[in-house]
Amino acid sequence: MDLELANKRVLITAGASGIGRAVAESFASEGANVLVCDIDAEAVQSVQSGTAFRAVIADVSSSEAVAKLFSEVEDHLGGLDILINNAGVSGPAKPVQELTDQEWRNTFAANLDSSFFCARQAIPLLKKAGGGSVVNVSSICGVLPYLYRSPYCSAKYGVIGLTEVLAKELGPDNINVNAICPGSVDSPRLERVTLMTSKATGVPVEKLRQAALNQTSMRRLVSMKEIASMILYLCSPHARIISGQSIVIDGQTNSTD
């Protein structure tokens, strides 16, 4: 299937590594013009060393940084057709009563504020382009509750709420807005979360890894390529009528215990 993404102008936040980079590489392979931003200077440098897309450093949890980022979007891309809000952090793994104010706020800033700041800047450019697509990366944690993950779950539930409101507001402008909700993705972040959860709960790492497999019907992790493929489809002309949806990509999670 030709996804008809050639020459589309794409911004991907947290796109220099992990899921974001897989998405960027997939868009570039379809002929899109891709700009990624990332807070990790080393990851940004790795992109600049011979990939098919550009990368800049930006902390999208900061409104001021996002305003500067969008100046670079206009300089590098000359406009925007597609925004992928991928930035986020795992946040702490601990009971609610042990959370600090700063841990709560930092988790919301990276996961929810960033999507709001980028969408606000992107909307005029998408309207000027005659329409476009926004995909916000939520999580299975935005659909199901997970023990000791209250900041992350709450922020990712918020991403879904933001997605639904944006879809309603922007539909008349030919802009579709969707969220994807990945389950356990085979990625470095999952390993970090597993180690963090093991420390918080005392459950051995291997038992947590096996539980991640057992809680899904398909008994395997999600690949980053599968996430990228769904995002590309949602941004293609084939999915123009799909909007306001939260699409779970997880092999059917049956339990979060």
Sine and cosine of phi, psi and omega as CSV:
sin_phi,cos_phi,sin_psi,cos_psi,sin_omega,cos_omega
0.00,0.00,0.78,-0.63,0.10,-0.99
-0.98,0.17,0.90,-0.43,-0.03,-1.00
-0.98,0.18,-0.11,0.99,0.08,-1.00
0.82,0.58,0.74,0.67,0.00,-1.00
-0.95,-0.32,0.05,1.00,0.01,-1.00
-0.85,0.52,0.73,-0.68,0.04,-1.00
0.94,0.35,0.06,1.00,0.12,-0.99
-0.92,0.38,0.61,-0.79,-0.04,-1.00
-0.99,-0.12,0.87,-0.50,-0.22,-0.98
-0.80,-0.59,0.74,-0.68,0.16,-0.99
-0.91,-0.41,0.76,-0.65,0.02,-1.00
-0.81,-0.58,0.87,-0.50,0.05,-1.00
-0.99,0.12,0.49,-0.87,-0.08,-1.00
0.76,0.64,0.75,0.66,-0.14,-0.99
-0.97,-0.25,0.17,0.98,-0.06,-1.00
-1.00,-0.05,-0.12,0.99,0.02,-1.00
-0.41,-0.91,0.15,-0.99,0.10,-0.99
0.86,0.51,-0.61,-0.79,-0.03,-1.00
-0.85,0.53,-0.69,0.72,-0.04,-1.00
-0.85,0.52,-0.65,0.76,0.01,-1.00
-0.94,0.35,-0.62,0.79,0.06,-1.00
-0.87,0.49,-0.64,0.77,0.03,-1.00
-0.92,0.40,-0.70,0.72,0.00,-1.00
-0.87,0.49,-0.71,0.71,0.01,-1.00
-0.89,0.45,-0.60,0.80,0.00,-1.00
-0.93,0.37,-0.68,0.73,0.06,-1.00
-0.89,0.46,-0.70,0.72,-0.01,-1.00
-0.88,0.48,-0.60,0.80,0.01,-1.00
-0.92,0.39,-0.36,0.93,0.05,-1.00
-1.00,-0.01,0.04,1.00,0.04,-1.00
1.00,-0.01,0.20,0.98,0.03,-1.00
-0.97,0.23,0.41,-0.91,0.11,-0.99
-1.00,-0.07,0.92,-0.40,-0.22,-0.98
-0.89,-0.46,0.74,-0.68,0.18,-0.98
-0.86,-0.52,0.77,-0.63,0.08,-1.00
-0.90,-0.44,0.46,-0.89,0.16,-0.99
-0.83,-0.56,0.38,-0.93,0.01,-1.00
-0.34,-0.94,0.48,-0.88,0.04,-1.00
-0.99,0.14,-0.29,0.96,-0.07,-1.00
-1.00,0.02,0.97,-0.26,-0.07,-1.00
-0.88,0.47,-0.60,0.80,0.00,-1.00
-0.91,0.41,-0.65,0.76,0.04,-1.00
-0.91,0.41,-0.64,0.77,0.05,-1.00
-0.88,0.48,-0.67,0.74,0.02,-1.00
-0.88,0.48,-0.60,0.80,0.00,-1.00
-0.91,0.41,-0.54,0.84,0.05,-1.00
-0.93,0.37,-0.62,0.79,-0.06,-1.00
-0.95,0.30,-0.11,0.99,-0.07,-1.00
-1.00,-0.05,0.54,0.84,0.13,-0.99
0.88,-0.47,0.54,0.84,0.09,-1.00
-0.97,-0.23,0.11,-0.99,-0.10,-0.99
-1.00,0.00,0.29,0.96,0.02,-1.00
-0.55,-0.84,0.27,-0.96,-0.03,-1.00
-1.00,-0.04,0.38,-0.93,0.06,-1.00
-0.62,-0.78,0.61,-0.79,0.06,-1.00
-0.72,-0.70,0.37,-0.93,0.05,-1.00
-1.00,0.05,0.75,-0.66,0.07,-1.00
-0.33,-0.94,0.66,-0.75,0.11,-0.99
-0.98,-0.19,0.99,-0.13,-0.14,-0.99
-0.97,0.23,0.04,1.00,0.16,-0.99
-0.99,0.16,-0.07,1.00,0.02,-1.00
-0.95,-0.31,0.82,-0.57,0.02,-1.00
-0.87,0.50,-0.65,0.76,-0.01,-1.00
-0.91,0.41,-0.66,0.75,0.02,-1.00
-0.91,0.42,-0.60,0.80,0.02,-1.00
-0.92,0.39,-0.64,0.77,0.06,-1.00
-0.86,0.50,-0.67,0.74,0.04,-1.00
-0.92,0.40,-0.65,0.76,0.02,-1.00
-0.84,0.54,-0.67,0.74,-0.07,-1.00
-0.96,0.28,-0.34,0.94,0.19,-0.98
-0.91,0.41,-0.62,0.79,0.03,-1.00
-0.95,0.31,-0.55,0.84,0.08,-1.00
-0.85,0.53,-0.73,0.68,-0.01,-1.00
-0.93,0.38,-0.60,0.80,0.01,-1.00
-0.92,0.38,-0.72,0.69,-0.10,-0.99
-0.99,0.12,-0.62,0.78,-0.11,-0.99
-0.96,-0.28,-0.37,0.93,-0.02,-1.00
0.96,0.27,0.31,0.95,-0.03,-1.00
0.57,-0.82,-0.20,-0.98,-0.05,-1.00
-0.47,-0.88,0.69,-0.73,0.09,-1.00
-0.91,-0.40,-0.46,0.89,-0.13,-0.99
-0.60,-0.80,0.74,-0.67,0.10,-1.00
-0.87,-0.49,0.80,-0.60,0.09,-1.00
-0.91,-0.41,0.95,-0.31,0.03,-1.00
-1.00,0.05,1.00,-0.03,-0.09,-1.00
-0.96,-0.27,-0.23,0.97,-0.11,-0.99
-0.90,0.45,0.58,-0.81,0.05,-1.00
0.06,-1.00,0.29,-0.96,0.11,-0.99
-0.78,-0.62,0.37,-0.93,-0.03,-1.00
-0.96,0.29,-0.48,0.88,-0.04,-1.00
0.96,0.27,0.04,-1.00,-0.04,-1.00
-0.96,0.26,0.32,-0.95,0.13,-0.99
-0.85,-0.52,1.00,-0.08,-0.02,-1.00
-0.31,-0.95,0.32,-0.95,0.03,-1.00
-0.88,0.47,0.44,-0.90,-0.06,-1.00
-0.81,0.58,-0.68,0.74,-0.10,-1.00
-0.93,0.37,-0.21,0.98,0.01,-1.00
-0.99,-0.17,-0.08,1.00,-0.04,-1.00
-0.96,0.28,0.59,-0.81,0.12,-0.99
-1.00,-0.07,0.33,-0.94,0.07,-1.00
-0.83,0.56,-0.67,0.74,-0.08,-1.00
-0.93,0.37,-0.61,0.79,0.05,-1.00
-0.89,0.46,-0.68,0.74,0.03,-1.00
-0.88,0.47,-0.77,0.64,-0.07,-1.00
-0.92,0.39,-0.65,0.76,0.01,-1.00
-0.89,0.46,-0.63,0.78,0.00,-1.00
-0.92,0.40,-0.66,0.75,0.05,-1.00
-0.93,0.38,-0.64,0.77,-0.03,-1.00
-0.87,0.49,-0.71,0.70,-0.06,-1.00
-0.96,0.28,-0.59,0.81,-0.13,-0.99
-1.00,-0.07,-0.59,0.81,-0.09,-1.00
-0.93,-0.38,-0.75,0.66,0.01,-1.00
-0.84,0.54,-0.65,0.76,-0.03,-1.00
-0.86,0.51,-0.66,0.75,0.01,-1.00
-0.91,0.41,-0.64,0.77,0.04,-1.00
-0.91,0.42,-0.75,0.66,-0.05,-1.00
-0.87,0.49,-0.69,0.72,-0.03,-1.00
-0.94,0.33,-0.65,0.76,0.04,-1.00
-0.89,0.47,-0.67,0.74,-0.02,-1.00
-0.86,0.50,-0.65,0.76,0.02,-1.00
-0.97,0.26,-0.52,0.85,-0.10,-1.00
-0.98,0.22,-0.52,0.85,-0.15,-0.99
-0.81,0.58,-0.74,0.67,0.02,-1.00
-0.87,0.50,-0.58,0.81,0.01,-1.00
-0.94,0.33,-0.64,0.77,0.03,-1.00
-0.91,0.42,-0.64,0.76,0.04,-1.00
-0.91,0.42,-0.66,0.75,0.01,-1.00
-0.88,0.47,-0.54,0.84,0.00,-1.00
-0.97,0.24,-0.13,0.99,-0.02,-1.00
1.00,0.01,0.19,0.98,0.00,-1.00
0.73,-0.68,0.11,-0.99,-0.01,-1.00
0.17,-0.99,-0.36,-0.93,-0.08,-1.00
-0.66,-0.75,0.57,-0.82,0.16,-0.99
-0.80,-0.60,0.76,-0.65,0.15,-0.99
-0.85,-0.53,0.84,-0.54,0.05,-1.00
-0.98,-0.21,0.76,-0.65,0.01,-1.00
-1.00,0.02,0.96,-0.29,0.12,-0.99
-1.00,-0.07,-0.74,-0.67,-0.06,-1.00
-0.14,-0.99,0.31,-0.95,0.21,-0.98
-0.85,0.53,-0.42,0.91,0.06,-1.00
-0.94,0.33,-0.20,0.98,0.11,-0.99
-1.00,0.01,-0.01,1.00,-0.02,-1.00
-0.87,-0.50,-0.62,0.79,-0.04,-1.00
-0.84,-0.54,0.56,-0.83,0.03,-1.00
-0.98,0.18,0.65,-0.76,0.06,-1.00
-0.85,-0.52,0.70,-0.72,0.02,-1.00
-0.84,0.55,0.67,-0.74,0.13,-0.99
0.91,0.41,0.29,0.96,-0.02,-1.00
-0.84,-0.55,0.58,0.82,-0.13,-0.99
-0.87,0.49,-0.66,0.75,0.03,-1.00
-0.89,0.45,-0.70,0.71,-0.03,-1.00
-0.92,0.40,-0.74,0.68,0.02,-1.00
-0.86,0.51,-0.72,0.70,-0.05,-1.00
-0.89,0.45,-0.67,0.74,0.02,-1.00
-0.91,0.41,-0.65,0.76,-0.03,-1.00
-0.96,0.28,-0.52,0.86,0.19,-0.98
-0.87,0.49,-0.65,0.76,0.01,-1.00
-0.89,0.46,-0.60,0.80,0.04,-1.00
-0.87,0.49,-0.63,0.78,0.03,-1.00
-0.91,0.40,-0.67,0.74,0.05,-1.00
-0.88,0.48,-0.70,0.72,0.04,-1.00
-0.87,0.49,-0.67,0.74,0.01,-1.00
-0.85,0.52,-0.72,0.70,-0.06,-1.00
-0.92,0.39,-0.62,0.78,0.03,-1.00
-0.93,0.37,-0.71,0.70,0.02,-1.00
-0.87,0.49,-0.65,0.76,0.01,-1.00
-0.86,0.50,-0.67,0.74,0.00,-1.00
-0.92,0.39,-0.67,0.75,-0.02,-1.00
-0.93,0.36,-0.63,0.78,-0.21,-0.98
-0.99,-0.17,-0.17,0.99,0.03,-1.00
-0.79,0.61,-0.71,0.71,0.00,-1.00
-0.88,0.47,-0.29,0.96,0.02,-1.00
-0.99,-0.14,0.27,0.96,0.03,-1.00
0.90,0.43,0.58,0.82,0.05,-1.00
-0.89,-0.45,0.89,-0.46,0.07,-1.00
-1.00,-0.10,0.61,-0.79,-0.07,-1.00
-0.75,-0.67,0.82,-0.57,0.00,-1.00
-0.68,-0.74,0.33,-0.95,0.12,-0.99
-0.90,-0.44,0.56,-0.83,0.20,-0.98
-0.92,-0.39,0.53,-0.85,-0.08,-1.00
-0.81,-0.59,1.00,0.09,0.00,-1.00
-0.93,0.37,0.56,-0.83,0.17,-0.99
-1.00,0.06,-0.69,-0.72,-0.01,-1.00
-0.98,0.20,0.96,-0.29,-0.06,-1.00
-0.99,-0.10,0.70,-0.71,0.02,-1.00
-0.94,0.33,1.00,-0.01,-0.14,-0.99
-0.44,-0.90,0.29,-0.96,0.06,-1.00
-0.86,0.51,-0.54,0.84,-0.01,-1.00
-0.89,0.45,-0.66,0.75,0.00,-1.00
-0.86,0.51,-0.65,0.76,0.00,-1.00
-0.90,0.44,-0.65,0.76,0.03,-1.00
-0.90,0.44,-0.69,0.73,0.01,-1.00
-0.90,0.43,-0.64,0.77,0.01,-1.00
-0.88,0.48,-0.71,0.70,0.02,-1.00
-0.90,0.45,-0.66,0.75,0.00,-1.00
-0.91,0.42,-0.68,0.74,-0.01,-1.00
-0.92,0.39,-0.62,0.79,0.04,-1.00
-0.87,0.49,-0.68,0.74,0.02,-1.00
-0.90,0.43,-0.63,0.78,-0.06,-1.00
-0.96,0.27,-0.52,0.85,-0.13,-0.99
-0.95,-0.30,-0.32,0.95,-0.08,-1.00
0.99,0.15,0.05,1.00,0.03,-1.00
-0.98,0.18,0.75,-0.66,0.00,-1.00
-0.85,0.53,0.55,-0.84,-0.04,-1.00
-0.84,0.54,-0.71,0.70,-0.04,-1.00
-0.89,0.46,-0.58,0.81,0.03,-1.00
-0.92,0.39,-0.62,0.78,0.05,-1.00
-0.92,0.40,-0.64,0.77,0.04,-1.00
-0.88,0.47,-0.68,0.73,0.01,-1.00
-0.92,0.38,-0.58,0.81,0.02,-1.00
-0.90,0.44,-0.60,0.80,0.03,-1.00
-0.88,0.48,-0.58,0.82,0.05,-1.00
-0.97,0.25,-0.68,0.73,-0.09,-1.00
-0.93,0.36,-0.43,0.90,-0.08,-1.00
-0.98,0.19,-0.07,1.00,0.04,-1.00
-0.93,-0.38,0.53,-0.85,0.00,-1.00
-0.89,0.45,-0.56,0.83,-0.10,-0.99
-1.00,0.03,-0.09,1.00,0.13,-0.99
0.83,0.56,0.63,0.78,0.11,-0.99
-0.44,-0.90,0.29,-0.96,0.06,-1.00
-0.98,0.20,0.36,-0.93,0.09,-1.00
-0.99,0.14,0.66,-0.75,0.06,-1.00
-1.00,0.04,0.45,-0.89,0.04,-1.00
-0.90,0.44,-0.53,0.85,0.03,-1.00
-0.90,0.43,-0.59,0.81,0.03,-1.00
-0.91,0.41,-0.61,0.79,0.07,-1.00
-0.90,0.43,-0.74,0.68,-0.01,-1.00
-0.87,0.50,-0.66,0.75,-0.03,-1.00
-0.88,0.47,-0.65,0.76,0.03,-1.00
-0.91,0.41,-0.67,0.74,0.00,-1.00
-0.88,0.47,-0.70,0.71,0.00,-1.00
-0.88,0.47,-0.67,0.74,0.01,-1.00
-0.87,0.48,-0.70,0.72,-0.03,-1.00
-0.89,0.45,-0.42,0.91,-0.01,-1.00
-1.00,-0.08,-0.02,1.00,-0.03,-1.00
-1.00,0.00,0.30,-0.95,0.06,-1.00
-0.86,0.51,-0.39,0.92,0.00,-1.00
-0.92,0.40,-0.33,0.94,-0.06,-1.00
-0.90,-0.43,0.38,0.92,-0.09,-1.00
-0.85,0.52,-0.54,0.84,-0.08,-1.00
-1.00,0.10,-0.15,0.99,0.00,-1.00
-1.00,0.06,0.90,-0.44,-0.03,-1.00
-0.42,-0.91,0.51,-0.86,0.02,-1.00
0.96,0.27,0.31,0.95,-0.07,-1.00
-0.97,-0.23,0.48,-0.88,0.14,-0.99
-0.90,-0.43,0.96,-0.29,-0.16,-0.99
-0.98,-0.20,0.90,-0.43,-0.04,-1.00
-1.00,0.08,0.77,-0.64,0.00,-1.00
-0.83,-0.56,1.00,-0.03,-0.19,-0.98
-0.46,-0.89,0.06,1.00,-0.06,-1.00
0.94,0.34,0.36,0.93,-0.01,-1.00
0.91,0.41,1.00,0.00,0.07,-1.00
-0.96,0.27,0.80,-0.59,-0.03,-1.00
-0.97,-0.23,-0.32,0.95,-0.08,-1.00
-0.39,-0.92,0.53,-0.85,0.10,-1.00
-0.92,-0.40,0.20,0.98,0.00,-1.00
-0.95,0.31,0.00,0.00,0.00,0.00
